[in-house]
Amino acid sequence: PCPGEDMTRSTIEFEDIRLRPMHEDDQELVLKWRSDPELSKWMYTDIKSPSIDLQRKWFAGISARTDCEYWMIEYQKQPVGVVNLAAISEENKRTDWAFYLGITHLRGAGIGSK
């Protein structure tokens, strides 16, 4: 997308990285990553009892919101993590962002700087 273009629900590609909208069928993998203590210690939400039903409820909740967007990070055509924009404010032209890599051996490998 170009500056000023609506990025919601878009797929973004560059080099060997692809950001595609998160879908319902990604939730088992996302739950696995969110349940990893090495990742969850940095997250705003704690998962005390991992549950696919609660994960799907979380996904339904974020999918209905207009102030956030979630994408799956794919590297070399494989899902490797999640990136999101939160607290999107069109009025103030601001947002918060976060990302994580669920694939352990790719952490620190420069994926996030591409």
N, C-alpha and C positions, 0 to 999 in steps of 0.2 A: 504493500500500500504506500501511497505517496503521503507526504505531510498533509494533515488536514482530512485525509480520507478515512472513512469509517473502517476500523480494523476488527470490529466485533464479528466473531464467527468466521474470520478469515484464516486461511492457511498461509503461513509465511515460510519461505524457503530461501536459504543461502548456503552455498558450498554443500557440505554433507550434513547440514542441520535442517530439520524441518519442524516447524511448530504448527500443530494441527489442533483444532478444537477438541476438547476432552468429550468423550462419549460415555454412555451407560456401560458399554462393554469393556471400558478401561478400568472399571471400579475395583475388580479383584486385584489387579496389579497395583493400582494406586493405594489400596488398603494395605497391601504387603509392604510397600515402601513407607507409608505413613506409620506403620507399626514397628518399623526398625528403630530401636533405641538411639542409634547414632544419628538418625534424622529427626526423630520426634523431640529430642531434647532442645532443638532449635525452633520448633513450631509453636504457634500461638495456641493450638489446641492439643490437648493430651488425649490419647486413645488408651483408656484403661483396660477395656475389654473389646478387642477387635471383633467386629461383626459386619458381615457383608450387608445385612439389612440396614444397619446404622450408616454404613458407608453410602449406600444407595439413597438413603434419606438425606444425607449431607449433600450428595450430588444433586438431587432434586431441588434442594434449597438454593444452592448456588446457581443452578441453571435458571431459576425463576427470577433471579436478581438482575437488575440493570446496572448496578454499580461495581460489577466485577466480571472478569473474564478468565477462563482457565484453558491452557493449552497443554497438550502432551509434547514433550521434547523427543524428537526422533533423531538418532545419530546413525548414519549408514543404514537407514530404513528400519531401525529397531527402536521401540520405545525405551527411553533411558531416564526420563524424568518429567517434571511438571514445572511450568512457569505460569504465574498469574499476575493480573493487575487487580487491585482492590481499592475500594474507596474512590472509584473513578468519579471525578467531578468535572462535568462539562463546563459548569459555570465558572469554576476557579482554574480550569485547565491543569488539574493536578491528579495524581494517583499514587498509590503505594504499589510496590512490586515485590515479588519474591520468586525464587526458583529453588529446586533441589534435584539432584541426580540420585536416582534409586539404585543405579548400578555402581557398586562399590569401587571397582577398579577404574572407573572413569572420573571419580572425584579427584580433583587436582590435576587433571590431564588437559585443562585448557578449553573444555567444551563451552563453559559459560562465557568465555571471552571471545568466542567466534561471533 
